[in-house]
Each structure stands twice: as C-alpha cells, then as structure tokens.
C-alpha cells in the first residue's frame, strides 16, 4: 500500500537507461478498459491536480469531461474496477500499487506501470 507520491517515486525508481516507468496516463477509453480488466480494486493513475489545473505525469493532455475544476481535497487520480466512471479522484491516501505493463506507444512512452 502506497500514497500517490510513494507510488510515483516507486514507478520512476524502476526506470533504466533503456526504459522509463511512470504512473499510468489513461488517455483513451481503450486505456481505461485495459487497466480495469487487470485490477480488482482502486489503484493510482498519473492524474494530478497541480497549481490550477489537472495534468498527467507523462505530459499528455487531460481530456476528461466533467472533471472538477478546483478540487479542495481530492487531487490525485485513480481508476476503480467497481465504478463505470472513466476516472476517480482521491486525496493522497494509501492505495494498493499494481504493476501493469504494456508495449510502448510510437512516442516511446510506456503508459502503464
């Protein structure tokens, strides 16, 4: 069990000169369905509210409709196998860290770990 920050550090600590790891950036519905098919609980994603906007730790644009504009407490993204929503948000409490890997996209970024 790890906080969002601990999970991010853990993923990045596994990076090598040939491969980098990060919390998952779930850009498409296909990304969400892939992750949801592999988990049985709520896990962290790379979505984070920083400054005054939502960002993916991998740098991808956040394209969610209906995401809260300025969260008071819940500032970290999750994906939950028990909801129909494409994303959830939580504060930086402890969640289970799940290792998910998937082949790199053309950009060379590995979206899942």
C-alpha positions in Angstrom: 0.0 0.0 0.0 1.4 3.4 -1.0 0.4 7.1 -1.2 0.2 8.7 -4.6 3.6 10.2 -4.2 5.2 6.9 -3.0 3.6 5.1 -6.0 5.0 7.7 -8.4 8.5 7.5 -6.8 8.4 3.7 -6.9 7.5 3.6 -10.6 10.2 6.1 -11.5 12.8 4.3 -9.4 12.4 1.2 -11.7 13.5 3.1 -14.8 16.6 2.2 -16.6 18.6 3.8 -19.4 16.6 1.7 -21.9 13.1 2.0 -20.4 11.2 4.5 -18.3 8.2 3.9 -16.0 5.6 6.2 -14.6 2.1 6.1 -13.2 -0.4 5.3 -15.9 -1.7 8.1 -18.2 -5.1 6.8 -19.3 -5.9 8.9 -22.3 -8.4 6.8 -24.3 -11.3 4.6 -23.4 -9.2 1.7 -24.6 -6.6 2.6 -21.9 -9.2 2.6 -19.2 -10.8 -0.7 -20.3 -7.3 -2.3 -20.4 -6.4 -1.3 -16.8 -9.9 -2.1 -15.4 -9.6 -5.6 -16.9 -6.4 -6.2 -14.9 -7.4 -4.8 -11.5 -9.9 -5.8 -8.7 -9.7 -2.6 -6.6 -8.9 1.1 -6.8 -5.4 2.0 -7.9 -3.4 5.2 -8.6 -3.1 6.8 -12.0 -0.8 9.6 -13.2 -3.5 12.2 -13.0 -2.8 15.0 -10.5 -4.2 18.5 -9.8 -1.2 20.9 -9.6 -1.4 24.7 -9.4 -4.7 25.4 -11.0 -5.2 22.5 -13.5 -5.1 18.8 -14.0 -2.0 17.2 -15.5 -0.8 13.7 -16.4 2.6 13.0 -15.1 3.6 11.8 -18.6 2.8 15.2 -20.0 -0.3 14.1 -22.0 -3.3 16.5 -22.3 -6.2 15.8 -19.9 -9.3 15.3 -21.9 -11.9 14.4 -19.4 -15.4 16.0 -19.5 -17.0 16.7 -16.1 -13.8 16.7 -14.1 -14.0 19.0 -11.1 -12.3 22.4 -11.8 -10.8 23.1 -8.4 -10.8 20.2 -6.0 -10.5 21.0 -2.3 -9.1 17.8 -1.0 -9.1 15.1 -3.7 -6.2 15.9 -6.0 -4.9 12.5 -7.2 -6.3 10.4 -10.0 -7.4 6.8 -9.5 -9.1 4.1 -11.5 -11.6 1.9 -9.8 -12.7 -1.5 -11.0 -16.1 -1.1 -9.3 -17.3 2.1 -11.0 -18.4 2.9 -14.5 -16.7 6.3 -14.5 -13.5 6.6 -16.6 -11.6 8.1 -13.6 -12.0 8.8 -9.9 -10.1 11.2 -7.7 -8.9 10.8 -4.2 -6.6 12.5 -1.7 -3.1 11.1 -1.4 -4.2 8.4 1.0 -2.8 4.9 0.7 -3.9 2.6 -2.1 -2.5 -0.6 -3.5 0.2 -0.3 -6.1 -0.3 -2.6 -9.0 2.4 -3.2 -11.7 0.8 -3.1 -15.1 3.0 -3.1 -18.2 2.1 -2.6 -21.9 4.2 -2.2 -25.0 5.4 1.3 -25.7 3.5 3.6 -28.0 5.2 5.1 -31.0 6.4 8.1 -28.9 8.5 5.7 -26.8 6.5 6.5 -23.7 5.4 3.4 -21.7 1.9 4.4 -20.5 1.4 1.7 -17.9 3.4 0.5 -14.9 
